[in-house]
Amino acid sequence: AEQAVTGLERLRQRLAGAATPDTLPGVRITCSAGVALHEEPATPEQTIDRADRALYRAKAEGRDRTCLA
């Protein structure tokens, strides 16, 4: 899970630094992500639900961040 968070943080930072077209002045690219580690006996659906809740927590905490479930 920590490796996923590290990779997503690198992606988030690259997106934040991406150039936008001159036709879209002031536009900023951001990325929010939720990460969950799948552990038995959880079902895949439960793991996805945990990741989804982590994504919504990232958005609620100000967006442009990665949250680990």
C-alpha positions, 0 to 999 in steps of 0.5 A: 500500500505504501508503494502505491501511495508513493507512486500516486504522490509522484503522479499527483505532483507531475500532474500539478506541474503539467502545462496547460494550454494557453487557451485555458489560463488559470486552469490547474490540474489536480488529482485525488486518490484513495488506496486500500490494501486487499487483505483476506478475508475481505472480498474485492468489493469490500476492498474497493469500498474502502478505497472509495471511502479513502478517495472521498476522504481525500476530497473532503480534506481539501483535494489534491492528495492521496489517502490510505484506507 
